[in-house]
Amino acid sequence: MPHAEVRLSLPHWVQSFAFAPCYPDAEAQVALAIALAERNLAEGTGGPFGAALFDGAGRLLGVGVNRVLPEHCSAAHAEMMAFMTAQQRLGGCRLNDPATGVTAPVTLATSAQPCCMCYGASFWAGLDRMLIGARAEDVMRLTEFDEGPLPADWVGELERRGIVVRRDLLRERACAVLRRYGEQGGPRY
């Protein structure tokens, strides 16, 4: 008989993480995503990736860290977990839908460029902005993860759908997390 329920969870330490009441700018938002990735790696609770969603006032809507191996789920990437926690909290599948009551713009901050799965999910999650730390080539070079195929003009595709993209925010700090993971010889999926 197939399973009739899917349940994913963030690690226990997320409940006691020192979240600020507001993350006022892009750097602060990406810094949180990287701090989540750092903690996830330090605690051994998943891969070296973190993500967070914010409303237009910089208030936190949801967070995620990579939980692929602990949750036995290939979809449990940091961005996907952040989308799911925010969507469940707000009771809507499109975060920037006026029915959610969220102050625009909705921003995804991620420690590293989304892979092909998370990139695709970004279209439907209801984002207005995407802030990125490390690039996909950093991820593949430092960890040997395969980020999958993206369109040659992936930034342009997002922007055509109304999602503004900023890259290379705190890139060196984001790369340091990836480097530590690669040096530890962690799994590549």
Protein Blocks (a to p, Z undefined) as FASTA:
>chain_A
ZZfbdcddddfklmmpccdfbdfbfklmmmmmmmmmmmmmmnopaccbdcddddfkopaf
bdcddfklmnopaklcfklmmmmmmmmmnopablklmklopacddddddfbdcdfklmmm
mmmnopabdcdfbdfklmmmmnopaebjadfklmlmmmmnopacdehihklmmmmmmmmm
mmnopafZZ
